[in-house]
Amino acid sequence: MNYKKIALGLMTIAFLSACKTAKYSRNNKQIEKAANKSNPVAKSYTTLNYISTFKDVAIEEMNKFGIPASITLAQGIIESGSGNSSLAKYANNHFGIKCTSDWKGKGYYKDDDKADDCFRVYKDARESYKDHSEFLKRKRYSFLFELDRNDYKNWARGLKQAGYATNPKYPDLLISVIDRYQLYQYDQPESEREKIKREDKVFSEINANIPHEKKKFTPVEIPPSKQVLKTPDTLKISVPVTENVTNENNVAPIYRPGSYTVKQGDTLYSISRKFDIGIEDLKTINNLADTGIKIGQKLLLVK
C-alpha cells in the first residue's frame, strides 16, 4: 500500500513538473517572438565584433564604479558566448543574472543550477551591462572596489574568491580572454583623488544595499512582474487597503481570513507571504493555471 502511495506521489510530481516546464516553454516562445519582431535580422557576433560593440558601455561602467572594463567584457564574452547564446539573443542577458524578488521585468527560463531557472529579460544589452555593475555592488564583492580599476588580474582572482563562479579555473579563463584580445587596453588608471572619490560613492551605495541584499540578490522561481496581469483599471487605484493582519514583526500567529480580494500592488507571492500560505496551495485552492491575478479577483485562503 505504501508503495502505491509513493508511486502515485512520484507520478503527481512528474505531472506537475511537466506542466510547469510547458508553461515556461510558452513563456520563452513569447519572449523569443517579441525579440525576433523587434530585431528581425539578429546579428551573430564574432568575439572581435562583440568587443567593438560593447567596449564603450564597459568603459562607462568602469568610470562610474571602478570595475575594469576588461573584466566586464571578458565576463560578457564567457557568459554569453560573445553575445550568441539564446539568453543574450532573446533576453539581452549577457551575464546570466537571475530573477529576484525585486526584479520588475520579465523572466526567461533555462536549466542552470536547477531546472527552469528564471533569468532576467532586459530591453537591450546596455541595460544588462548596467545591471551587472549593480549586481557586483554588494558586501561580498566590496573588497574588490578597493583595487585599482586597471588591476584586472586581482579582480579576476577576487571574483572567484568572493564566490562569483564555482569553476576553480574561472580567474584563468578571464585573464586568458583579456590577454588574448588585449582587453586591458580599455582599462584606465585613476589618480589617488579620483579613486578616493569613486570609493566613497561606491561604498556608500554598497552600505545602503546591505539591509536589502537578500531581496535584491536571492533568485526566485517567478519574477513578481509575471504574477499580476495589469489592466487599465490598475492605474486608477493608488491607495491599497490595509488588511487586518498582524505585523510581520509580531510573534503572534498570522490571521488568515477565509478569502481575500486582490488589490493594487498585490502579487501571488506577496499574498502568500502576507497570509503565510504557499503559492502552490493558493493556486490549487483557487484552480489557478498560473500565477497571474487581477485586481478585484477573490481568492480563497482556506480549503
C-alpha positions, 0 to 999 in steps of 0.5 A: 500500500505504501508503495502505491502511495509513493508511486502515485506521489512520484507520478503527481510530481512528474505531472506537475513538473511537466506542466510547469516546464510547458508553461515556461516553454510558452513563456520563452516562445513569447519572449523569443517572438517579441525579440525576433519582431523587434530585431528581425535580422539578429546579428551573430557576433564574432568575439572581435565584433562583440568587443567593438560593440560593447567596449564603450558601455564597459568603459562607462561602467568602469568610470562610474564604479571602478570595475575594469572594463576588461573584466566586464567584457571578458565576463560578457564574452564567457557568459554569453558566448560573445553575445550568441547564446539564446539568453543574450539573443532573446533576453539581452542577458549577457551575464546570466543574472537571475530573477529576484524578488525585486526584479520588475521585468520579465523572466526567461527560463533555462536549466542552470543550477536547477531546472527552469531557472528564471533569468532576467529579460532586459530591453537591450544589452546596455541595460544588462551591462548596467545591471551587472555593475549593480549586481557586483555592488554588494558586501561580498564583492566590496573588497574588490572596489578597493583595487585599482580599476586597471588591476584586472588580474586581482579582480579576476582572482577576487571574483572567484574568491568572493564566490562569483563562479564555482569553476576553480579555473574561472580567474584563468579563463578571464585573464586568458580572454583579456590577454588574448584580445588585449582587453586591458587596453580599455582599462584606465588608471585613476589618480589617488583623488579620483579613486578616493572619490569613486570609493566613497560613492561606491561604498556608500551605495554598497552600505545602503544595499546591505539591509536589502541584499537578500531581496535584491540578490536571492533568485526566485522561481517567478519574477513578481512582474509575471504574477499580476496581469495589469489592466487599465483599471490598475492605474486608477487605484493608488491607495491599497487597503490595509488588511487586518493582519498582524505585523510581520514583526509580531510573534503572534500567529498570522490571521488568515481570513477565509478569502481575500480580494486582490488589490493594487500592488498585490502579487501571488507571492506577496499574498502568500507571504502576507497570509503565510500560505504557499503559492502552490496551495493558493493556486490549487485552492483557487484552480489557478493555471498560473500565477497571474491575478487581477485586481478585484479577483477573490481568492480563497485562503482556506480549503 
